[in-house]
Amino acid sequence: MNKFIIASALFSTLAMSSGTVFAHAYHAEVEASTGFDHSEHGHSGSELGVHGTYFFKRVDIHDVPLAETAYLDRASSISAHAHYADHGNTEDDTYGAELKVYTPNNFYFAVGANQSRETWREQGIKNDLNTTYYDAEVGVSPIQGLLVAAGVKGYENDHENGVSPTLRAKYVREIAGKYVNLEAETSFGDLQEFSVSSDFYINHTFSVGADFHRNDVEDLSEVGIKTRKFLNSQFSLEGRVGFGEEHDQNYTSFDLAARYHF
């Protein structure tokens, strides 16, 4: 019951925030995030992240949800991120970059790479494992708001490697005066993953949504509820509460993020 009380309080707080929006075009976005998770056996962990994106063309704000302006404008971009997670006896450092390109004839290309270092102690001895993750995809946007893409993603370290084909779709559409965002992604082969996500825009500044993710390799599945609120056209806050299971152990996760456009 306490989990749902916390989630309800989070969404209510963001919903009651100011709904005034002032038009402001932007070229870049920065994000800072933090998270916390707690398992049924008392184990807990925390994480911190930063993310920056530069758009090659000016993103103009118009009569669509603020969270979807860059996507609906088909704005090409380059981004970089860094992430740190501490799970007691295990630590993870990850950093990476991604390039997204939309062409005038409605095609889409993306390529990304991440470097991850996992550190843990076993019988008093410090161990670490460096893994490189990479992905690339090609897509098409046949109609406004729809993107369908196919690609590959993989990983490699000193012990193993793998590669899998991927399929992804995203569709933003106005229905009865309200916008919805629907996303789905799956991969096959060495990296078996599946995720779906949806957002319902109550207005152009406020959304609520839900998502589901499953990773068969890590024996992990999680369902989440989320919300995002723009306090003005440049600054937004978002939160998510997740309920998952990993290796037959239940856990709850809480994530908060702040984004700024300029």
N, C-alpha and C positions, 0 to 999 in steps of 0.2 A: 504493500500500500504506500509506503514512504517513497518508493521510486516514482509512482504516478503523481504524488503530491508535488515532488520536486519538478517533474516535467511540466505539470500544469502551471506551477508558479513561474517557471522560466518563460513559457509561451505567453502567459498573461502579462508579464512585465514588459516584454517586447511589444506586445499588441497595443498596450496603453501609451507607448511612446509617441512623440509628435509625428503627425502624418504630413507635415508641410514639406514640400519638395521644391527646390529652386533649380532651374535648368543650368547645367554645367557640363560642357564637353570635357573629355579627358583623353590623355595619352598613356597613362600608367595607372597601375594598381599595386598597392602593398598590403600585405596581410600578416597579422600576428595571431598565433593560435596556441591554446593550451588544452590539455586533457588529463583525465584521471580515470582509472579503472579499478574495480574492486571485485574479487572473486568470492564465491560462497565459502571457501576455505580460509579466508582472511588475508590472502595475498593481494597486494595492491601495486599500482604503478602510476607513473606520471610521464607527461611528454610536453615538449615545447617545439614550436615550428615558426618559421618565417618564410614568406613567399613574395616574390615580386614579378610583375608582368609589364612589359612595354609593348604598346600597340603601334604598329607602323603607320597607321592612319588615325586621324582624330575620330574618337567615338562620340557621336552626337546623341544627346538624350532626346527622345521623342515619345510618342504616346504608346509606350510598351513598358512592361515591368523593368525597373532599373537593373535588376540582377541579370537580365537577358539582353541588354543593349548591345554589348560587344558581340555576342553570338549572332543576334539578328542582323547586325551590320556587317557580318562576315569579316571581322577585323583580324587581319593576320597579326601574330604576336610572337615574342620570344620571352621566356620566363626562366627563373631560377629559384631554387628552394633549398632549405636546410631543415633538418628535423632531428631531434634528440629524444630518446625514450629511455626511462630507467624503470626496470622491473625487478628491483631487488638485487639478485645475483647476476642479472643480465642487463647490459646496456647496448643501445643501438644508436649509431650516428649515421645519418643518411643525407646526402646532398646530390643535387642533379639539376638538369636543365631540359627545356623542351622548346621546339620550334613548331608553330602552326602557320600554315599558309593557305589562304583562300585565293583562287584564281578568278579572273573575270568571267570565265565560262563555267562557273559554279562547281569546279573541282576543289578538292581539299587534300592537303598533304600534311603529315605530322611526323616528327621524329623526336625521340627523347632518350635520355640515359640517366641512370642513377648509380651512385657508388655507396655501398652500405658496409659498415664495419660493426660486427657484433662481438662484444667482449663479455666473457663470463669467467667465473672461478670454479674450479673443480679440484677438491682435495687440497685447497690452498694454492693451487697453481693457476696463474692467469692465462687464459686462452683467448684468441681472437680469430675471426674469420672475415675476410674481405670478399664481398660479392658484387659483381657488376650486373645491373639490370638494364635492359634496353627494349625499345619498342618503336615500331614504325607502322603507319597506316595510310591508306589512300581512300578517299571518299568522294561522294558526290552529293550536292544539295539540289535536288530536282525541282523542289518548290520551296517557297519562303517558309522558314522555320523547321525544315526537315533536313537532317544529315544522316546518311548511311555510309559506314566505313568498314573496311576490312584490312587486316594487317597481320603482323607477327609481333610476339614479344618473347623474351627469353632471359636467361640468367647464366652466369658462369662464375665459379670459384675454384679453389685448388682441389676440391673433392668431387664436384659434379657440375653438370651443365644441362640445360634443357631449352627447348624452343616450342612455341605453340602458335597456331593460327588464331586470330581473334575476329570477332564481329561486334559492331557497335552501332547503335542508332539513338538519335536524339530528336525530339519533335516538340516544338513550342507552338501552341495554337490558341486562338481565342475562341471560346465556346460560351455563348449566351452572355457576352459582355465581360467574361472573366478569362484570364489566361491560365493555361496549364502547361507544365513541362513534364515530359515523359522520357525516360532514358533506360536503356538496357544494354548490357555488355556481357559477352561470354568468351571463353577461351577453351581450346581443346588440347589434348595431348599431354605434354609434360607438366603444364601449368593449367589445371582444371579449375576454372573460376566461373562464377555466374553472379550477376548483380542487376537489380532493377531499382529505379528511383522515380519518385514523382513529387512535384511541387504544385500547389494550388495557390494562385495569387489572389488574395482577397482584394487587394488594390495594387497599384504599381510599386508600392513601398514595402508591402508586408506579405509574406508567404508562410504557409505551413506545408509539411510534407512527410513522407515516409520512405524508407529504403530497406532493401534486403541484400545481404551479401553472403556468398558461400564459397569457401576455398577447400577443395577436397584434399589438396596436398598437405595443408596445415590442419586438417580436420577441424575447421572453424566455420561457424555460421552465426550471423548476427542480424537482427532486425532493429531499425532505429526510427525515431520520430524527430523531426527537426523544424526549425523556424528561422527566418531571417527578416530583419527590420532595418530599413534605411531611415536614419534620423534626418538626413537631408540627401541631396543628390550625390554627395561625395562620401559620406561615412555610413557604414552599416555594421550591425552586430548580428551574430548568428549563434545558435546553440543547437546541440543534438544530444539526445539520450539514447544509448544503445543497450540492447539486452541480447547477450550472446552465449555461445557454448563452444569451448575449445578443449579437445581431448576429454570429453565427458565432464567438463567442469564449467558450471554456469558463472557468468560474470556480468557486471553492469559497467558501462562506460559513460562518461560525461565530457563533452567537448564544447569549448567556447572559442569564438574567433571574432576579430575586428578587421574590417577592410576600409581602405581609403583610396578614393580615385582622385587623380589630379592631372 
